[in-house]
Amino acid sequence: MEAVDSRWKLAVSFLVAAVAAASMWFYVDRILVGYQMADAAAHERPRGNLSDLYPRWLGARELLLHRRNPYSDEIAVEIQKGYYGRALDPARPNDPKDRQGFAYPVYVVFLLAPLIRLPFHGVQIFFHWLLLGLTAASVGLWLRVLRWRLTAAGIAVAVVLTLGSFPFVQGIKLQQLSLLVAAILAGAAACVASGFFFCGGALLALATIKPQLAWPLVAWLLLWAGSDWRARRKLVFGFGVVMALLLAGAEYEMPGWWRMFAQAIAQYHQYTQNQSVLQVLIEGLLGSAGGGGVGRIGAELLAAIAVLVCGMVLWKLRKEPAEGAGFGRAAGLVMALTLVIVPMSAPYNQILLLPTILLLVRERAAFLGSRSPARRLAYWVGVMVVGWQWVASLLLTGIDLFVSQARAFEGWKWPFFTTFAIPVVVFGLMFMAAMGRQAGDAVR
């Protein structure tokens, strides 16, 4: 009887997950994109292929085939013609501010080299299915790191919700390399957890095509490897060898590229005015008082505190074996910390929270069975903050189908209401889980 009840619950869970995921895709395809197209037409805002892959692909093609500098203003203008449909005009106030320059380490061209002779439309199709497959596979990879043996039905629910989450749907629509980096990091962690240290280090090096997303986990794993050098040194060797090859190859292809990359990053932050989620939240809470650098200073202070307290927890976990549960908890904490401290708040980066959210779902009994009302309340707040995206997409799907698309357009912002709070709340819960587990270990 219990087996029947369990299968029934899993079937219902899968059905709910599938409906939630379908509503998210419907919301993005018909409501969000529809609203953006209507708004762009009303304000004469250009829209081209809008693929974040395009600037990297075009830069790689021009460097490898025509020896042109991908960081140059000329390439930036060519990128704009494909990305926006025309070059941006500073005289037009409604034109986007993001000039879509090539703001990546030049060695990203080595990953894109097999695609540079293909028409970009074909590259888009290939990359769509590649990101879909890699993200689905990363669920299983993180489950391996966390040592969580889910049933096939449980894995299916996790995959469907992951592929139906707003960060993934936005990321795949934009063809963001963040999804690729997230999958590479999942592969690196799974290799390390399985004892393939050299391979894990090599994948870590590849993930640095987006350094700001990769370096927190890289730093942690290098510290972890150094804590037992004789047993774990192959991780450092794998990272060092591949990193050296990437840097040497980049310097060979384009001498002095790192100076141009540093300049491109500075320009990128200037014209996009990127902010961390902490800064966005602080400025949102303070309103006009958050200007003048108050929000930035407050965010930097909170980020420093987060790094400090996480550092103390991770220091105690540095000797945990790769096959131990503590290794997975450390990885989940580092991934959550990454989203809190990086000076970027784009929702698609939240795909990096996948291992943290999986771990918190596994640890739900420890929260909900706690004697502390605050601990239980915090968990339910986390559930609501993360789950709101699907509640909102379901509501808007219903409005679009049974009322009108115009009314749905009026609520296009609804799924974004908790977007910037998700990394902070998930990080807080993950920190509580890690501290609680350490306290339990100390008692035993």
N, C-alpha and C positions, 0 to 999 in steps of 0.2 A: 504493500500500500504506500509506503514511504517513497519507493522508487517511482511509482506512478505520479505521486504528488510532485516529486522533484522534476520529472520530465515535463509535467504540466506547467510548472513555474518557469522552466527554461523556455518552453514554447511561447508562453505569454511574454516573457522578457524579450525574446527574439522578435516577436511581432511588434511590441512597443518600440524597440530599437529601430526596426525597419521603417515604421511609420514616422518616427522622429527624424531619421536620416533622410527619408524621402521629402519630408516637409522642408528640411534645410536646403536641399538641392532645388526644390521648387521656389523657395524664398529667394535664393541667390539668383537663379536663372530668370525668373519672371518678375519678381518685385524689385530686388536691389539693382540688378542690371537694367531693368526697365526704367526705374526711377532715374538712374544715372544717365541713361541715354536721353531721356526727356529733358533732364536738367542741362545736359551738355548742349542739346539743340537750342534750348531757350537762351543760353548764355554764350552761344557760339564757341563752345569749348571743344577743341579737337579730340577725336578718338580714332586711333589706328588699330594696330593689333593688340596693344596694351599687354604685351607679354613681357614679363620681367626677364625672361630668358633671352629675348631678342638683343638687348645691348651686349650681353656677354657673347652670344653667338656671332653677332656682327663683328665685335672687337676681335674675337678669335680668328674669324675668317680673314679679316683685313691684315692682321699681324702675320698669320702663317702663310697666307697665299700671296699677299701683296706687300709685305714688310712695312705696313703703315702703323703708326703709333696709335694704339687703341685709346689712350688717354687724351688725345689731341682734341681741340675744339672742332676740327673738321669732322672727325668721326662722331662726335657728339651730335652735330647737326644731322648727319646721315642717320644716326640712331633715332632722333626725333621724328624724322620723316617716316620711318617705319612704325615706331611706337605710337606716335600721336597722329600720324597721317600727314603732317607737315612740320616744318621747323617752327619752334616757338618764337613768338614775337613779343619782345618786352613792351612794345607800345600797346598791346592788348591787355587790359587789366584782368580779364577773365582767363587768360592762358595759365596753364599749370606752372608752378614754380619749380618743380622737380625737372631738371634739364636732362635726366636719364644718362648721365655720363658713365663711363666704364670705371666703376669704383670697386674693383675686385683685385686681389693679387694677380699678377699676370699669369701665374702658373695655372689658373683656372682654364686657360686655353688648352692645356693638355687633356683635360677631361672632355672638352667639347670638340677636340680635333677630329674624331671619327665622323662628326656631323656637319662639318663646315662646307662640304661639297654638295650637300643635299639642299633642295629648296626649303625655305623656312616653314612652309605649311606642313611638309612632311616631317620636319623636326618637331613641330608642335604636336603632331599626332603621336609620334614615338615617345616624346617626353611625357605626354599625358598618361599613357599607359605604363610607362616606366615609374613615374611617381606614384601611381595608383598601386602597382604591384609592390614597390619597395615599402610604402607606408603600411600596407596590409601585412607584409612580412615582418615589419618592425614590431608589431604587436607580439608575435611569437618570440622574437629575439629578446624583447624586454621581459617577457614572462620567464624566459630562461635565466636571465640575469637575476630576477627577483626570486627564483626558485619556487614559482607558483605553478602547480600543475592543474590547470583548468581542464574541464571536459571540452570536447569538441564543440558542443553547443555554447558553452561559456566563452570559448575563444571566438566563435562566430558573432556573438553579441558584442564583444569588445571590438572586433574588426568593423562591424557595421556602424557602431557609434563613432569610432575613430574616423572612418571614411565619410560619415555624415555629420561631423562636427564643423562648426564654422571656420576654425583655423585651417583645416584641411581643404574644405571646399574653396575658400578664398585663395589658399596657396596654389591649388591645382588650376583654378581659373586664371590666376596671374602667372602660372608656371614659375613659381618662386623656387630658387635654389635652396631656400631654407628647408624645404621638404626633403631634398636630396641630402643635405647636411645632417638633418635629423636621422635619416635612415642609416647614413654612414656611421654616425655616433652609436646608434643602436647595434650595428654590426660590430663596431669596435668593442663595445662593452660586452657583447655576447661572446666574442672571441676570447676576451680576457677571462670571463667567467667560465669558459670551457677549457681553459689552459693553453690556448693558442696565443701566447703573449706577443710574439713577433708580428703576427698578422694583425692583432689588435692595435699595436703601435703604428703599423703601416696605415691602417684605416684612420687612426687619429690624425696622422699627418695630412691625409687627403681631405679630412673635414675642415682643415684650416683655410679652405677657399673662402669661408666666411669666418674670419678669425674671432670676431666678437661673440659668436655663438659657440665656437669650439673650445676656446682657450680655458674657460673654467673647468671643463671636464678633463682637458689635457693636463692642466696644472695639478688637478687632484690625482689623476692616475700616475703621473710622474712621481708625485710625493709618495703615493701608495707603493709604487715599484721600488723607490729608494729605501723604503722602510724594511725591505727584505731583499737586498740587492742580489744575493746569490741565486735566489729562487725566481726573481722577477725581472732580472736585468734584460731579458730578451724583449720586454715591452719597450724599454728605453732604446735598445738597439734598433728595433723595428721603426719606431718613431723617428729616431735620428737619421737612419739611412734614407728613408723615403723623403723626409723633410729636406735633407741635404740634396737629394736628386732633384726635387721640385725647385729648390732655390737656385741650384746650379743651372738647371735647364732654363729657368726663367731669365737668369743673367745672360746665358748664352743667346737666347732668342732676342732679348731686349736689354742691353747693358744699362745699368742705372735705373731700372724700372721702379725700384722701391721708393726713390725720391718722388717720382711722378704719382705713384700709388698714394703716398702720404699726402701729397697735395690734393689728389682727387678725393680722398676721404675728408680732408678739411673742407673742401668746397661742397661735398655732399651734405655734411652736417650743417653747413651754412645755408644752402638753398632749400633743404628739406626741414630745417629747424627740428631735427629729431629730439625726442625727449624719452626718458625712461618712464615706465608705468608709474613709478613713485612720483615723479615730477608732475605727470598728468593728473594724478589723484590729488596731490597737494594743491596744485593750482585750481583744480576744480572745486575743492573744498573752500579755499580762501577767496576765490573769485578775483576781483581786481586787486586785492591785497597780495595775491600770489605773484604779481608781476614784479619787475625790478630785481629779479634774481632771487627772491625769497623762496620760490618754489624749487629752483635749481639747487640752492644751498641746502635746503631742507632735504631734498631727495639725495644729494650726495652724502649728507650726514647719516641718513637712514641706511643708505647702501653700505656705507663703511661699517655701521653697526651690524648689519646683516652678515657681511663678510667676516667680521670679527667673531660673532657668536657661532657662525657655521664653522669657522676655522677651529674653534675649540672642540666642537662635536666631531669634526672630521679627523682631528689629530688623534682622538681616542679610537677612531675606527681604522686608522692607517695600517694596522697589523692584521686586520680581518682577512681571512683567506678568500680567494676568489670564489670558492664554492660556498661560502657562508652567507647567511641572510644579511649580515651587517654590510657586506659589499654592495648588495642591491639597495639597502637603505641609504648608504652614502651616495650612490649614483643618483638616486631619486632626489636627494637633498641638493646635490650640486646642480642638477638640471633645473630645479625650481629656483635656486639662487641665481642662475644665469638669466632667467627671465625678469628677475627683480632688478638686477644691477646694470644690464646692458642699456645703453642710451638709445633704445629702439622700442617702440610700443605697437608695432604692426601686429594685428591679431594672428596672422599666419605663423609667426614665430612661436606661438603657444603650442604648436605641435610638439615642441620639446618637453612639454609637461606630461606627455603620455606615460612615461615610467612612474612619475610621481603620483598621478591620478590612479594608475593601476595599483600601486602600493597602498594608497589610502583606501581604495575599495577593499583590498585584502585585509586591511587593519581596521575595518569598520567596527568589528565586535569590541575591540579595545576602546574605541571612542564611545560607542553607544552603550556599552556595558559599564562605563566608568561611573564611579560614585560622584564625580564632579559634574554638577549641572552645567557649568561653564564649558567643560570639555565636550559634553554632548551637544550643547547649543552651538558651539563652534563648528562641529561636524555638520550639523544640519544647515547652518549658514553656508558652509562650503558646498553642500549638495545643491542648495538653491542658486548660489552664484554661478556654479558651473552648468547646472541644468536649465537655467533661464533661457539660454540661446535656443533650445528646442521648444520650450513653452511658447516663446515669442514667435518662432517660425511656424508653429502649428496654428497659433491664433491668426497670424497674417495670411497663411494659406487658406484658412477657413473664410476670412474676410474677402480674399481675392476670388475664391470659388463661388461663394454664396451671397456676397454683397456687390462689390465692384473692385476693379483693379485700382481705380482712382483713390478709393478709401484705403486700400492696402498701401498705396504709395505714401499716404499721410503718416503711416506708422513704420516706415522703412528703417528708422533708427532703433526700434524696440530691441532687436537682438544684441545691440551694442551697449545696452544699459549697464551690463556687468562686465564688459570686456576688460577694462583696465583693472578691475578689482580681482579678476581670476588669478593672475600670477601671485599677487600679494596674499590672498586668502589661502591658496594652495600651498605657498611657501610656509605660511604660518602653521597650517595643519601638519605639513611634513616635518617642520622643526619640532612641533609638539610630539609627534609620533617618535622621532629619533630620540628626543630627550626622555620620553616616557619609557622607551625600550632600554635605554642606557640605565635609567634608574632601576628598572626591573632586574637588569643583569647585575647591577651592583648589590641589590638585596640578595640575590641568589648566591 
